[in-house]
Amino acid sequence: MAGTKIEISGPKSLFSNEFLCNSTSLLNSRKTRTVEVRKPVAATAALTAVQIVAKLIELDSVKVIPETPVQFTVSGQVTVEYDAMEQMKELMFNWWDSSKTTIDAQRGVFLQLVSSDIDPRTGKAKVSKEAILDWSRDLPINADKFVTHEVQFLVDGSFGVPGAILVTNKNSKELYLKSITLEGFLHFDCQSWVQPEKLHPEKRIFFTNKAYLPNETPMGLRELREKELRELRGNGEGVRVLSDRIYDYDVYNDLGNPDKGPEFARPVLGGQRRPYPRRCRTGRPSTKSDPKSESPVNETTPMYVPRDEAFGGEKKRSVDAGSWKGMMNNLFPFFKHSTDSDSVNSFADINNLYKESRNHSNFPVESTADAFKFDPPNIVSRDASCCLRDDEFGRFTLAGMNPISIERLKVFPPVSKLDPSIYGPTQSALREEHLISHLDGMSVQKAIERKKLFTLDYHDAFLPFLNSINAHPDRKAYATRTIFLLTQMGTLKPIAIELSLPSTNPFKPSKQVITPPVDATTCWQWQLAKAHVCSNDSGAHELIQHWLRTHACMEPFIIAARRHLSAMHPILKLLHPHMRYTMDINARARELLVSAGGIIESLFSTKECSMEITSFAYKNWRFDMESLPADLIRRGVAELDPTEPHGIKLLIEDYPYANDGLLIWSAIERLVKDYVNYYYPDSNSIQSDPELNTWYYESINVGHADLRHESWWPNLSTPKDLVSILTTLIWISSAKHAALNFGQYHYGGYVPVRPSYMRRLIPNEDDPEYQSFISDPEGYFLSSLPSLREMAFLMSILEILSTHSEDEEYLGDRKELSTWRGSPEIIEAFYRFSMEMKAIEKEIEKRNSDTKLRNRCGAGVSPYQLLVPASEPGVSCRGVPNSISI
């Protein structure tokens, strides 16, 4: 006759001390004694085991009574984001709803524990009874931002270790679930929006913080791991709504608005003709005028990013506040004299846009209007020169807002790679006679051999688009090449500028060379030539180096990671901070910055060609060249040298971006190496991870589909391969983006030094404008710059883009280390990395005070701080956030 099993002893707590130490299941961590009986009896602590057995033998029964398992209460703390205004609305709604005759009693948040173990009877994961969290009747009106609520779970004694929680939101509004903690030590770092069940009926799945490779996943969690990833993948269909968490790919077909007029039509980027990285799919309907173009954002189809990628409250408030301040700074200078022309008549007109500098009195301002004027950028507050000096020009290529375009000159004269049948002769107009007097007695060939000549070459990037650009009456541009000499003091000195136009007249030269001045006329020609180079550099920086090489090229890796790396995967946990807000800022950029008629087209020389220029540049993009050492070697500014601390030798010893960047690169590489080797001890562990390999495969073959056949893509076969790939991704997301972004206002906020576009070309002697230039060269220079209104608009945008928000997370500040509670090696690695960031900050401060380093220290020289890891909120010209978040 079947009997009933009775446990003689056992703790009435789910988590024993043995579990705390070893994280073993309850059933295995406790010693239990069972006997088979005919008639159930109550076991007491006073009876010995022998007495119990004897007593049971005496009893008889003809009925089998089902087993009643021992149950336990598990305490939990659920932390949610709290919004006083929204909670008040919810309170009023619930009060009104409760006054009706029919009321839905099923309100609240339902939570259910899932065991890491399989129930042998069902073959499914064990689950607890649902616990209900309902604060709708007792809303804490004066609570902090985050509120923690207590909850009790009831589980069977054989439940085992909880590995996941299922959450159902039966309230009327979405809920931000920050974290759940069981018994004070088992953590679920949720950080996610949970939608109302009526919108998304599926139960949300949250796993414990413990990281598992796919083949190590506890049996009870394997089905949920796969289910969670399936829910995150799209199928290429449907219109996405704001509450969705779906990650899918699309081409850039959302940049134009042909329904508004043909001048707002833009070509689709992505495909063989115009290759481009993929973006996150939104599914908005096509435009009426062009079925290939996606309709722009509007009230019925708002901007979509997966819900958990969207800006948090503090970030959104920071951006909105910056936009409001920028708008006031932009408009206020024109309120008082709204009927006046906004043309620039003198440098004083420009200087009057800024607050008075304490160090320089030539920026006058009425004190009553001080709040609505701009803070002087670094270069203005330290050096009030109206035009760009040669030493500044050279220094900014190494320690400015675009320090990654300078290359060593290897061939002279330079040769274009463009098709000569389309763009004319490939030969440069530069000759030895242009340079020889500036080479300190060397010939050009000798200077090249000694690695003393460097170049800023925008010829091929801009020449194909100049006809379109120069067709605009207020836009005039050249395709420029600048030659620099590396001086004995370690600085770069500009010695020649080549200005090229499309070859339209065989009898009129399309290229001219401007050299350093010898008289008043050539002085202003030289200033205009440098301004045109800076205009090229501004466009190349914003569109190619900044937007394309960081924002756009990172997004496919993020989409693929969300689609194929489980929340439990250690690589996703490593990368998670470095993906924060990137998809949101990219979506905002497509809507406002790089769209037809958007900010870039309005404020830069490239106009409607802007995004096509980035597609043209993407053809030459290489992921294997995006690591800092590889990039420096590719540009010829460094050479391999195993005797050097970072394995390479800089040919420009005082190169602040490279010097500081290598410190951060090496620290990231060490952290990633420790991390990867902990989880992947050998090549087999890499090759047997399906999630990891699918992520990398899809990043290339779908996310970067137009370059998928290139042979230069790194292999992913060994731990060393993975270290290189991850280090590069983290470098791009953090330090590289920081160096290109957060100096924009301080290095680009004084337009005469760095104009975003020019309105006039440099006149030759036979041009009608030449006499105007000769009679008033300063007036001609000023009339070549953007208008005052556009200057103010540009400075507003640069200030917003250069601002750190209150909730910024910086490199070295790792949160949620409880993920690796059982892995002290990982926690130690993160701690060392944090200490290295602090040491790097001190080292940079030391370098900035070294008078021998003339590219970062000297009279009127702004210290190079863009790669100092930490920063205060605001426009600080320093700080390295974890991710591309602005």
Summary of the structure (lengths in Angstrom):
residues: 886
radius of gyration: 32.4
end to end distance: 72.0
largest distance: 123.8
contacts: 2839
relative contact order: 0.09
helix: 41%
strand: 14%
